[in-house]
């Protein structure tokens, strides 16, 4: 019985080694892999910036709407994190961007300039 047990372990080890070697038999060169990883990283950065910029546009709209309604100072009109998160939820942006980009959107939304009042004249 002990001999059969060793034989089974040997077969399992051989199968595991063969499986591991199969993963190494890739046609992707090291340079191709490096290029692919860089491209994927750049794609993530581009997506993050796109979502952050969309958050900035939303933050400016929230700010401008608050100012138009009156009774709010330019500083108070800049949305805070809670307002931006509420706007994310209101627009159901999880479906559009994915929950993992909420922080990027909120960062853009809260990073709007204080509106400078215009004077007529």
Buried (B, 14 or more C-beta within 10 A) or exposed (E): EEEEEEEEEEEEEEEEEEEEEEEEEEEEEEEEEEEEEEEEEEEEEEBBEBBBEBBBEBBBBBBEEBBEEEEBEBEEBBBBEEBBBEBBEEBEBEEEBEEEBBBBBBBBBBBBEEBEEEEEE
